[in-house]
Amino acid sequence: MKRTATRGALRYLLEQLLFALAGWVPTVIGIGLRAVLYRLIMRLDGVAVIESGVRLRFASLIHLGHNVYLDQSVYLHACPQGIAIGDNSLVMHGSVLHVYNFRDLPHAFIHIGHDSLIGELNVLRGQGGIRLGDRVYTSPLVQILAVNHVYAGPDRPFVEQRITAQGIVIEDDVWIGAGAIITDGVTIGQGAVVAAGAVVTRDVPPRSVVGGVPARVLHDIRPGDAGVLPPGGPAEPGKRVYF
C-alpha cells in the first residue's frame, strides 16, 4: 500500500512538472512539446493536438486516439475508470469531462467514439458512466449528466442522502442541439436528433427528433427525407425546430 501511494505521488509530481513546463506554451511549438512530453503521463495512440491551457487530472487514466483535438481551457478529470476519446474526435473550448467518483460508484467513466465532436462549454459528468458512439455531435452548452441526487427524505439534507448513477448511452450518428440537457439513465438511439434547449429524461427512439421540456418525439426521420430546407424557409411554416 505504501509503495502504491508513493508511486501515485511521484506520478502526480511528474504530471504537475510537465504541465508547468509545457501546458502553457502557445502556438504550434507548444502543441509539439505536449505531443512528445505528455506521452510520459497518458496514453496516446498517435498524434494528438492539445492546445495550451488544457487541464488534465489523473492523466494516466486518459486515452486519446489518433488525431484527437483538445481545445483551449478543456478540463479532463479521469478518476477512477478513465476517459477514452476515439480517433479524429474533437473537444472544443471550455468543455469539462469529469469522472470524479466520491462515493465509490462501480461504473464511472467517459468513453467517446471516433469522429465525434463535443461542442464549446459542454459538461459531461460520468459518475454513472457515459458512452458516446461514433459521429456524435453536441452543440455549445450541452450537459450530459450521468448522476442524480435522491431527495426523498424530508428530514435529511439531500447531500446526506444517496445518489443514483445509472449511466447514459448515446448511440452513433446523434446530433444534440445547443443547451440541451441529457439526464441520468437515458439512452439516445442511433441517428436521433435532440433539439436546442430540450431536457431529455427518457429514452429517445432511433432516427427520431425530440424537443421540449421534458423532451418528447416531434417526428421521425424517414428514408427519403431530404434533410435540407427548401429556398425561402421550411416546407411547413410554424414547425421549425431549432438546433
N, C-alpha and C positions, 0 to 999 in steps of 0.2 A: 504493500500500500504506500509506504514511504517513497519507494523508488518510483512508483507511478506518479505520485504527487510531484516529485522532483522533475520528472520528465515533462509533466504538464506545465510546470513553472518555467522551465527552460524554453519550451516551445512558445509559451506566451511572450517571454522576453525577446525571442527571435522575431516573432511576428511584429512586436512593437518597434524593434530596431529597424526592420525593413520598411515598415510604414513611415517611420521618421525619416529614413534615408530617401525613399523613393515615392512615397504616397502623394507628396505634394507637387512633384516635378511636372510642369506643364508641357504641352506640345508633344510631338512625336518622340522627343527624347525621353520624356517620362514614360510614355507608352512602351517604348522599347525596354527601358530599365525594368519596369514592372513585369513585362513578359518574360524576362530572364530571372529576376530575383524571386518573384512570387512562386516559382516552381519549387522553391525550398520549403514552402509552408502550405501549399494547396495542390490539388490535382488538376493539371491542365493537359487535356488530350492533344492539343495543338496550339496554334497561335490564338490568344485571346487579347482583345483590346480593352484595357482597363484605364479609364480616364483618371485624372487627378481628383483627389478628394473622395474617392470611394473608400468606405469603411467596411472592414471585414472583422468578424469575431468568430473564433473557433475555425480559423481558416483551413485547418487540416480536414475539416468535415465538408468543405466546399469542393464541388467537382464541376469544372467548366469544360464543355465540349469545344470542338474546333470552331474558331471564328465567332465565339461569343463576344458580345459587346456590353460593357457596363459603363453607363454614362456618369457624368459628374454627380456627386452627392448621393449616389446609391449606397444603401446600407444593407449588408447581408449578415445576419446573426444565425449561425448554423447549429447551435447546440439543441438536442443531443444527436439526432439521427440524420442531420445533414441537409444541404441544399445541392441539388443537381440541376444544371441548366444545359440543355441539349445543343447540338451543333447549329450554328447560324442564328441563334436566338439573341434578342436584344432586351436589355433592361434599361429604361430611359430615366432621365434626370429626376433625382429626388425620391425614387421609389424605395420602399422598405420591405425586405423579405425577412421575416422574423420567426424563428422556431424556438424561442426561449421556452423551456419546459420547467416551470417552477412547481409543478405538482406531480411529477413522475408519470406523466401520461404515456401510454405504450406506443403511440403512433404519431410522433411529432417530426414532420419533415416537410420539405417543399421540393417537388420534382416537376420540372418543366421540360417539355419535349423539344423537338428541333423546329427551326424556322418559325418560332413564336416571338411575340413582341409584348412586353409589359410596358404600358404607357407611362407618361410622366405622373409622378406623385401618387403612384399606386401604393396600397398597403396590403400585404399578404401575411396573415397570421396563421402559422402552420401547426399549432399545438395538437390538432386532431389529424394532421396530415392533409396536404394539398397536392393533388396530382393533376397537372395540366398536360393535355395531349400535344400533338404536333399542329403547327399553324394556328395556334390560339392567339388572337389579338385582343388586347384590352386598351381602351381609350384612356385619356387622362382621368385621374381622381377615382379610379375604381378601387373598391375594397373587397377583398376575398378573405373571410374571417371564419376559420375553422375552430372556433371556440365560443362558448357562451356561458354566462353565469346563471345559476339557479337562484331564484329569489322567492321560493315557496314558503319559507318560514318567516312569518311576520315579526317574530320576537328576536330575530337574529339579523345582523347586518349581512348584506349579500356577500361581502368579502369573506365572511366566515362560513358560508355555505359552499357546497360543491360546485364544480363546473362540469359542463359537458363538452366533449370534443369528438364528434362523430366522423369528421373529415369531409372534404369537398373533392369531387371529381369533375373535371371539365374535359370533355372528350375532344377529338380532333376537329379542326376547322370551325371553331366557335369564335364569334365576334361579340365583344361586350362593350356597350356604349358608355360614354363619359358619365362619371358619377354613379354608376350602378353599384349596388351592394349585394354580394353573394353571401348568404348566411350558412351557418354550420349544418352539415347533414345533407347538403344538396348535391345532386348530380345533374349536369347540363349535358344533354345528348349531342351527338355529332352533328355538325352543320347548323346548330341553332344560333340565333341572334338575340341578344338582350338589349333592349332599348335604353337610351340615356336616362339616368335617374331611377331606374327600376330597382326595387328591393325584392330579390329572389329568395323566397322562403320555402319553396318546394321544388321537386324535380322538374326539369324542363325537357319536354319530348324532343327527340332528334328532329332537325330540319323544321323548326318552328320559330316564330318571332314572338317574344314575350315582352311585356311592358307594364308599368303601373306599380302602385304600392298598395297591397303586395302585388307582385307580378302575376299576370295571367296570360294565357295564349291569345295573341291578337290574330294571327293567321298562320297557316302552314306554308312552307316553301315547297312548291310543287315542281316536278320536272317540266321544263319548257318555260319557266318564269324567266323573263329577260334579265331581271336584276338591275336594270338601268332605267332611270326616269326619262320619259319622252320629253322632247323640247317643250318648254313652257310650263313644266311642273309635273306633279304626279298625275297618274291616269285617273285617280279617283280623288277629287278635291275634298279636303276635310279629313282624309285618312292618312295624312303624312305621319311618319314615325321618325323621331329624331335620334341620331346616334352621335 
